[in-house]
Amino acid sequence: MFLKSLCRLCGDFRNAIAAQRTVVLSSAITLIGIIGRPSTVIADDRSAAVPNIVLIFADDLAYNDLGCFGSQKNRTPRIDQLAQQGTRFTDFYVSQAVCSASRASLMTGCYSNRVGMEGALNHTSPAGIHPDEYLLPEMLKSKGYATGMFGKWHLGLSPYFSPLRNGFDEYFGIPYSNDNSKYHPTLAEIMPPLPLYDGDEVIETDPDQKLLTRRITERAVDFIGRHRKHPFFLYVPHVMPHVPIFASDDFRGQSDNGLYGDVIQEIDWSVGKIMDAIQTAGLNDNTVVIFMSDNGPFLSYGAHAGDASPLREGKLTAFEGGVRSPCLIRWPDKIPAGRVCDEPMMTIDFWPTFASWVDAPLPKQPIDGKDISPILLDQPGAKSPHDALLFYTGTELHAIRSGPWKLHLAHTYLTKINDEVRDDGKPAGFGTLAPKSITQSGVEGIASRHGYRIEHLTQSLFNLNSDPGELTDVSAQNGDVVERLIKIAEEARAELGDSLTAATGRANRPAGRSDSQ
């Protein structure tokens, strides 16, 4: 994709996708790649009947943080209303339980390590999404969509990786997580000012984080009003409730769950404002609204983190509490209202699903997602199109889900350093930690910064239907299942690699690097 790279260096990329269709299949992972063809841009009216798409992506929000998912701590009436008007997906996953990797999968339709994006980029990282990757907003833009992103990007700091060079017409937000700032819980003294961008311009440094949810919401609402006459893709990756957490004065002290509950109520308010804007613009019937989280909670932060129960663990792990996200999708008269669906799906599936809705070709490079439209639309007999879902942590293959079964391969993982529950924004064990720097690598660095310890898990099989908390290993009683999933693991390693077994993978693609330009 030399043309795309050249266009990005000039600060723009429009419609550089051409050639013929090709299908590539790969064993149990069943990868799909189709070379694109030019297509007619949708006219500037609503007669084409393609839907507007609004994707709201909370940051570190936990599975049990919403009323409609069972929370007894937080009040979320507008999000609960979204569940009543749409479908609640109980077994919806992210590919990795950490910021940049999760977002890379959402934007590319690929497991994040396929596109070289593992972990969470910080303010020192030269890495970002590679210019050869064809991102979700680029695909929708090629079909005539206006595209806006308001919130946290986290796919590269350099202007080379800007959302405006990756398919978005508009961008307002921060380039990485809000803890890369003077508010970092353990390394504040070495952090630079947090930049706030409007387009490619830094308009503020160290913005008042109490106002970020409100400002992001105002920009999203304005975008809807300005683009009501033609199709749009609105991506709202909220900064909250990632630590450090902040709520505006209107919400601080208003919940029954401390500051964390205040933050969740303000996100609920934001969802309500976006839904009201859709209604006011007369777009209610032809707008898909999706709400979910990028990964599970940062459990070491105690009262400043969410509640993933009854799931095990949280962010940074391949346990259900880390990778299973509360997901709600609403599309009046298309996606059934009040329905609950437990088919396993993943954010990688949005790319090919949206492409099918707008009659767009898939990327020329293989992707891992599949069209889940039959499930979303509740077609008779629709089942998950995945034989298995893979869960990497960094470059390590940690787990595989197939049907009700989840096999954890032997690996180390992070768990809270102790049972301390703090309410001051500091992690468990604060005062005994010895963080060295933001660039300290590996799980040791994360543990030292965020109040975790390293544990070892032997190979274990869980039946998620009866044991969603992944507490009882049933390997001994289900040897045939273990054998089948190990074969899938071997195929995945050959395709995507696994640093635990020194497998490099034949189909991995590199991340971009700003220091190589």
Legacy VTK file of the C-alpha trace (Angstrom):
# vtk DataFile Version 3.0
C-alpha trace
ASCII
DATASET POLYDATA
POINTS 517 float
0.000 0.000 0.000
2.690 2.484 -1.107
0.057 4.987 -2.231
-1.501 5.127 1.210
1.883 5.638 2.849
2.698 8.425 0.413
-0.664 10.093 1.005
-0.191 9.952 4.751
3.133 11.717 4.468
1.236 14.457 2.681
-1.274 14.511 5.534
-4.211 12.891 3.788
-5.570 9.586 2.541
-8.830 9.260 0.760
-9.721 6.363 -1.502
-6.642 4.337 -2.431
-8.185 0.876 -2.456
-8.400 -0.984 -5.760
-8.008 -4.459 -7.276
-9.989 -7.658 -7.267
-11.459 -9.917 -4.616
-9.466 -12.769 -3.162
-10.400 -15.032 -0.304
-7.802 -16.490 2.044
-8.728 -19.219 4.514
-6.566 -20.454 7.350
-7.626 -23.613 9.261
-9.257 -23.206 12.658
-8.811 -19.448 12.751
-10.427 -19.117 9.292
-8.913 -15.833 8.270
-10.459 -13.783 5.514
-8.820 -11.307 3.178
-10.366 -9.646 0.208
-8.688 -7.206 -2.135
-10.879 -4.160 -2.416
-12.573 -2.650 -5.435
-13.565 0.962 -5.934
-17.181 1.605 -5.098
-19.643 4.395 -5.677
-19.805 6.901 -2.833
-23.221 7.149 -1.229
-25.231 10.211 -2.188
-25.672 12.978 0.369
-29.136 11.934 1.503
-30.842 9.370 3.692
-32.435 7.366 0.870
-29.486 5.000 0.655
-30.641 3.504 3.973
-27.158 2.742 5.253
-27.130 3.270 9.006
-25.300 5.859 11.015
-22.966 4.108 13.438
-22.202 5.410 16.924
-19.589 3.440 18.865
-19.070 4.436 22.504
-15.992 2.801 24.034
-15.477 3.291 27.767
-11.982 2.890 29.218
-11.458 0.149 31.849
-15.179 -0.088 32.618
-15.918 -3.445 34.244
-18.433 -6.145 33.362
-20.553 -5.498 36.462
-20.440 -1.687 36.409
-23.814 -1.186 34.703
-27.281 -1.653 36.117
-28.318 -3.733 33.113
-25.399 -6.090 33.809
-26.280 -6.496 37.468
-24.554 -3.631 39.258
-26.003 -2.799 42.658
-23.464 -0.005 43.149
-23.903 2.276 40.146
-26.935 4.030 38.693
-26.951 3.925 34.877
-30.538 4.653 33.748
-29.694 5.861 30.232
-27.391 2.944 29.510
-30.012 0.596 30.952
-32.524 2.189 28.584
-30.163 1.386 25.731
-30.275 -2.252 26.859
-34.081 -2.203 26.938
-34.229 -0.761 23.428
-31.554 -3.063 22.029
-29.786 -6.331 22.730
-27.514 -7.102 25.651
-24.573 -9.267 24.592
-23.248 -11.165 27.589
-20.311 -12.939 25.918
-18.706 -10.160 23.913
-14.915 -9.935 24.009
-11.965 -7.699 23.349
-8.828 -9.292 21.916
-6.464 -8.181 24.671
-7.179 -6.716 28.086
-5.168 -3.555 27.610
-5.707 -0.227 25.891
-3.710 0.024 22.648
-3.956 -3.646 21.766
-7.729 -3.649 22.267
-8.191 -0.528 20.133
-5.951 -1.855 17.387
-8.233 -4.876 17.057
-11.322 -2.687 16.958
-9.881 -0.521 14.203
-8.334 -3.290 12.057
-10.558 -6.342 12.538
-7.422 -8.287 13.502
-5.982 -9.855 16.583
-3.741 -7.081 17.820
-0.502 -9.018 17.597
-1.235 -9.723 13.916
-0.765 -5.986 13.353
2.149 -5.616 15.753
0.232 -3.777 18.473
0.678 -5.222 21.945
0.195 -3.634 25.323
-0.372 0.066 25.947
1.646 2.755 24.196
2.932 5.568 26.397
4.264 9.048 25.758
7.760 7.713 24.955
6.726 5.121 22.373
7.650 5.576 18.699
5.198 2.822 17.709
1.736 3.181 16.243
-0.679 1.589 13.831
1.075 0.809 10.544
0.085 2.974 7.549
-0.598 -0.129 5.475
-3.440 -1.176 7.772
-6.869 -0.259 6.378
-8.817 1.005 9.351
-12.525 0.916 10.079
-13.094 4.674 9.594
-11.210 4.568 6.300
-13.541 1.880 5.010
-16.639 3.811 6.065
-15.225 7.053 4.693
-14.739 5.360 1.318
-18.492 4.729 1.305
-19.405 8.354 1.897
-19.516 8.470 5.688
-18.516 11.511 7.691
-16.190 10.275 10.424
-15.562 11.822 13.817
-13.581 10.686 16.840
-13.779 12.351 20.235
-11.842 10.852 23.134
-8.714 8.713 23.578
-6.883 7.516 20.456
-3.965 5.417 21.827
-2.725 4.070 18.503
0.358 6.253 18.180
1.498 9.652 19.418
3.300 10.987 16.360
1.335 13.101 13.853
2.206 10.278 11.472
-0.326 8.152 13.381
-2.953 10.854 13.840
-6.632 9.882 13.576
-6.819 12.400 10.723
-4.415 10.200 8.765
-6.372 7.093 9.605
-9.802 7.868 8.225
-11.258 10.395 10.638
-12.418 13.790 9.419
-12.478 15.223 12.933
-10.572 14.481 16.129
-10.718 15.960 19.601
-9.056 14.197 22.492
-5.884 12.818 24.020
-3.322 10.591 22.278
-2.795 8.093 25.103
-4.088 7.267 28.574
-4.751 10.066 31.034
-2.329 8.646 33.598
0.570 9.677 31.352
0.363 13.043 33.073
1.050 14.871 36.319
-1.718 12.727 37.832
0.072 9.393 37.352
-0.473 7.454 40.589
3.159 6.414 41.074
5.313 8.271 38.510
3.786 11.747 38.402
7.121 13.508 38.916
8.578 12.236 35.629
5.518 12.665 33.433
5.242 15.399 30.803
2.097 17.531 30.416
-0.852 15.663 28.889
-1.669 17.116 25.446
-5.241 17.766 24.330
-5.669 17.782 20.564
-8.175 19.384 18.246
-7.322 17.902 14.900
-3.535 17.849 14.663
-3.095 20.878 16.905
-2.331 20.732 20.614
-4.820 23.218 22.020
-4.099 22.660 25.724
-1.623 20.911 27.967
-2.784 19.269 31.164
-6.465 20.001 30.530
-8.829 19.892 33.484
-9.652 16.182 33.519
-12.855 16.831 35.456
-14.240 18.333 32.257
-13.076 15.767 29.705
-16.222 13.618 29.705
-18.375 16.721 29.258
-16.200 18.211 26.517
-16.034 14.928 24.610
-19.816 14.633 24.843
-20.384 18.184 23.618
-18.231 17.539 20.561
-20.047 14.279 19.843
-23.459 15.949 20.094
-22.323 18.775 17.819
-21.032 16.261 15.267
-24.413 14.518 15.133
-26.228 17.779 14.542
-23.905 18.856 11.740
-24.033 15.526 9.906
-27.679 14.583 10.196
-28.238 14.791 6.430
-25.715 12.139 5.439
-24.348 8.935 6.979
-21.799 9.249 9.736
-19.538 7.156 11.930
-19.126 8.605 15.406
-16.474 7.017 17.628
-16.506 8.105 21.288
-13.645 6.394 23.180
-14.128 7.928 26.611
-11.115 8.751 28.759
-12.895 7.516 31.893
-13.039 5.457 34.074
-9.311 4.802 33.523
-7.307 5.934 36.550
-6.837 8.696 37.563
-10.595 9.185 37.668
-12.347 12.554 37.591
-15.960 13.699 37.573
-17.252 17.193 36.908
-18.705 19.278 39.720
-22.229 18.425 38.542
-21.618 14.737 39.279
-19.018 14.664 42.030
-20.575 13.381 45.234
-23.861 12.446 43.551
-23.564 8.652 43.519
-23.726 5.971 46.195
-20.400 4.499 45.065
-17.888 7.227 45.767
-15.928 8.977 43.046
-15.992 5.889 40.824
-19.786 5.853 40.907
-19.801 9.573 40.092
-17.652 8.886 37.029
-19.954 6.095 35.862
-23.021 8.313 36.301
-21.385 11.000 34.184
-20.662 8.475 31.434
-24.305 7.430 31.677
-25.273 11.093 31.296
-23.027 11.280 28.232
-24.751 8.290 26.643
-28.092 9.961 27.314
-26.975 13.202 25.683
-25.813 11.333 22.587
-29.065 9.392 22.401
-31.057 12.615 22.791
-29.063 14.230 19.991
-29.837 11.303 17.706
-33.536 11.642 18.529
-33.534 15.417 18.039
-31.855 15.043 14.651
-34.593 12.635 13.537
-32.104 9.793 13.142
-33.375 7.386 15.763
-34.576 4.651 13.413
-31.481 4.554 11.237
-28.690 4.829 13.779
-26.851 1.899 15.320
-25.587 2.657 18.826
-22.982 0.415 20.452
-21.753 0.741 24.020
-18.922 -1.332 25.468
-15.544 -1.165 27.208
-12.008 -1.584 25.911
-11.154 -4.105 28.662
-11.832 -4.958 32.271
-11.045 -3.005 35.442
-7.698 -1.968 36.924
-8.420 -3.954 40.077
-5.357 -2.887 42.040
-6.862 0.600 42.328
-9.529 -0.568 44.741
-12.414 1.880 45.085
-11.198 3.712 41.973
-11.704 0.593 39.843
-14.755 -1.268 38.620
-16.368 -4.557 39.570
-15.958 -7.518 37.223
-17.759 -10.039 39.426
-18.633 -12.836 39.006
-15.772 -12.969 36.529
-12.174 -13.658 37.506
-9.438 -11.005 37.587
-9.465 -7.899 35.373
-7.367 -5.752 33.088
-4.008 -7.125 31.897
-5.152 -10.757 32.072
-6.793 -13.250 29.724
-9.307 -14.226 32.388
-12.929 -13.320 31.732
-12.769 -10.258 33.966
-10.124 -8.825 31.668
-11.408 -9.674 28.204
-15.208 -9.985 28.500
-16.902 -6.628 27.978
-20.449 -5.501 28.722
-21.856 -4.843 25.255
-25.129 -3.224 24.195
-26.250 -2.681 20.608
-29.380 -0.821 19.547
-30.840 -0.478 16.047
-34.626 0.016 16.094
-36.602 -2.546 14.091
-33.390 -4.351 13.123
-31.767 -5.536 16.352
-34.418 -6.909 18.747
-35.263 -4.852 21.809
-34.923 -6.381 25.264
-33.072 -9.432 23.993
-30.132 -11.153 25.671
-27.581 -12.996 23.516
-24.759 -15.211 24.782
-23.070 -16.095 21.492
-19.286 -15.512 21.736
-18.151 -12.595 19.581
-15.318 -10.071 19.592
-14.554 -6.492 18.588
-12.625 -7.828 15.581
-16.046 -8.682 14.133
-17.260 -5.094 13.835
-15.051 -4.359 10.810
-16.454 -7.054 8.480
-19.955 -6.598 9.894
-20.049 -2.880 9.149
-18.519 -3.577 5.737
-21.406 -5.913 4.939
-23.916 -3.231 5.939
-22.456 -0.651 3.554
-21.449 -3.080 0.776
-17.748 -2.366 1.194
-14.955 -4.798 0.325
-12.701 -6.152 3.031
-9.003 -5.247 3.245
-6.539 -6.880 0.925
-4.590 -8.150 3.935
-6.027 -10.995 6.027
-8.192 -10.073 8.989
-9.544 -12.234 11.777
-13.036 -10.847 12.311
-16.216 -12.248 10.809
-19.587 -10.854 9.836
-21.853 -11.257 12.865
-24.899 -9.647 11.245
-26.991 -12.851 11.467
-26.525 -12.876 15.241
-27.097 -9.159 15.708
-30.267 -9.280 13.612
-31.444 -12.428 15.421
-31.752 -14.546 12.305
-33.040 -18.077 13.034
-30.283 -20.471 14.008
-27.538 -17.840 13.931
-24.474 -18.924 15.873
-21.034 -17.519 16.508
-19.011 -17.741 13.287
-15.849 -18.497 15.268
-14.618 -22.016 15.871
-12.425 -20.436 18.504
-11.463 -17.047 19.899
-7.845 -16.402 20.826
-6.657 -14.391 23.809
-3.132 -13.053 23.773
-1.424 -10.995 26.435
1.285 -9.099 24.644
2.861 -11.649 22.325
1.965 -14.608 24.552
-0.960 -16.872 23.707
-2.709 -17.331 27.042
-6.173 -18.735 26.333
-8.642 -20.042 23.748
-12.430 -20.102 23.899
-14.474 -22.520 21.810
-18.168 -22.817 22.576
-18.535 -23.049 26.364
-14.943 -24.204 26.806
-12.000 -22.013 27.668
-8.514 -23.453 27.798
-5.844 -21.473 29.598
-2.383 -22.467 28.470
0.299 -22.410 31.150
1.388 -18.820 31.732
2.149 -16.173 34.309
-0.336 -13.411 35.009
-0.740 -10.334 37.170
-2.963 -10.251 40.227
-3.324 -7.689 43.017
-0.310 -7.510 45.278
-2.558 -7.787 48.342
-6.180 -7.380 49.444
-5.869 -3.678 50.258
-8.724 -1.542 48.885
-7.577 2.059 48.669
-9.751 5.092 47.993
-7.058 7.668 47.235
-6.203 6.866 43.625
-3.103 4.886 44.582
-2.680 1.164 43.863
-2.675 -1.599 46.437
0.662 -1.812 48.187
1.510 1.811 47.501
4.470 2.764 49.652
6.025 -0.668 49.276
6.266 -0.511 45.467
9.508 0.365 43.720
8.569 1.773 40.319
11.636 2.607 38.233
10.270 4.310 35.137
7.429 4.337 32.670
9.661 2.447 30.222
10.523 -0.438 32.547
9.573 -3.401 30.409
7.599 -6.569 30.930
5.216 -7.666 33.615
7.768 -6.701 36.264
7.504 -3.065 35.241
3.720 -3.108 35.244
3.677 -4.821 38.624
6.037 -2.270 40.141
4.001 0.666 38.860
0.486 -0.570 39.510
0.409 -2.750 42.601
0.442 -6.271 41.179
2.319 -9.479 41.784
3.110 -12.247 39.325
1.310 -15.589 39.616
1.670 -18.785 37.604
-1.255 -20.695 36.118
-0.891 -24.283 34.975
-2.822 -25.435 31.923
-6.502 -25.375 32.883
-9.857 -25.971 31.211
-13.028 -24.203 32.325
-16.662 -24.617 31.318
-17.874 -21.024 31.158
-21.533 -22.020 31.058
-21.358 -23.468 34.554
-18.243 -21.699 35.796
-17.952 -18.141 34.422
-15.591 -17.325 37.283
-13.014 -19.824 35.952
-12.561 -21.494 39.320
-12.770 -25.246 38.614
-10.336 -26.936 36.253
-12.154 -29.730 34.395
-9.274 -30.849 32.182
-9.167 -34.345 33.628
-12.807 -34.997 32.748
-12.586 -33.536 29.229
-9.374 -34.732 27.665
-10.826 -34.681 24.155
-11.712 -30.998 24.489
-8.227 -30.174 25.739
-6.672 -32.057 22.836
-8.830 -30.215 20.292
-8.050 -26.794 21.749
-4.333 -27.518 21.924
-4.412 -28.259 18.190
-6.059 -24.885 17.629
-3.345 -23.303 19.786
-0.659 -24.902 17.636
-2.286 -23.546 14.484
-2.579 -20.104 16.062
1.084 -20.134 17.031
2.090 -21.017 13.494
-0.073 -18.199 12.140
0.295 -15.443 14.742
3.216 -16.526 16.904
3.585 -17.094 20.632
6.610 -15.865 22.537
5.937 -18.425 25.285
6.873 -21.183 22.853
9.278 -19.113 20.717
6.864 -19.335 17.776
7.327 -16.345 15.479
4.210 -16.666 13.320
4.144 -16.625 9.544
1.511 -13.917 9.131
2.332 -11.187 11.637
2.598 -7.657 10.321
4.704 -4.912 11.899
3.495 -1.872 13.742
4.437 1.489 12.326
7.286 3.484 13.822
7.558 7.240 13.762
11.342 7.047 14.204
11.666 5.222 10.862
9.992 7.936 8.803
LINES 1 518
517 0 1 2 3 4 5 6 7 8 9 10 11 12 13 14 15 16 17 18 19 20 21 22 23 24 25 26 27 28 29 30 31 32 33 34 35 36 37 38 39 40 41 42 43 44 45 46 47 48 49 50 51 52 53 54 55 56 57 58 59 60 61 62 63 64 65 66 67 68 69 70 71 72 73 74 75 76 77 78 79 80 81 82 83 84 85 86 87 88 89 90 91 92 93 94 95 96 97 98 99 100 101 102 103 104 105 106 107 108 109 110 111 112 113 114 115 116 117 118 119 120 121 122 123 124 125 126 127 128 129 130 131 132 133 134 135 136 137 138 139 140 141 142 143 144 145 146 147 148 149 150 151 152 153 154 155 156 157 158 159 160 161 162 163 164 165 166 167 168 169 170 171 172 173 174 175 176 177 178 179 180 181 182 183 184 185 186 187 188 189 190 191 192 193 194 195 196 197 198 199 200 201 202 203 204 205 206 207 208 209 210 211 212 213 214 215 216 217 218 219 220 221 222 223 224 225 226 227 228 229 230 231 232 233 234 235 236 237 238 239 240 241 242 243 244 245 246 247 248 249 250 251 252 253 254 255 256 257 258 259 260 261 262 263 264 265 266 267 268 269 270 271 272 273 274 275 276 277 278 279 280 281 282 283 284 285 286 287 288 289 290 291 292 293 294 295 296 297 298 299 300 301 302 303 304 305 306 307 308 309 310 311 312 313 314 315 316 317 318 319 320 321 322 323 324 325 326 327 328 329 330 331 332 333 334 335 336 337 338 339 340 341 342 343 344 345 346 347 348 349 350 351 352 353 354 355 356 357 358 359 360 361 362 363 364 365 366 367 368 369 370 371 372 373 374 375 376 377 378 379 380 381 382 383 384 385 386 387 388 389 390 391 392 393 394 395 396 397 398 399 400 401 402 403 404 405 406 407 408 409 410 411 412 413 414 415 416 417 418 419 420 421 422 423 424 425 426 427 428 429 430 431 432 433 434 435 436 437 438 439 440 441 442 443 444 445 446 447 448 449 450 451 452 453 454 455 456 457 458 459 460 461 462 463 464 465 466 467 468 469 470 471 472 473 474 475 476 477 478 479 480 481 482 483 484 485 486 487 488 489 490 491 492 493 494 495 496 497 498 499 500 501 502 503 504 505 506 507 508 509 510 511 512 513 514 515 516
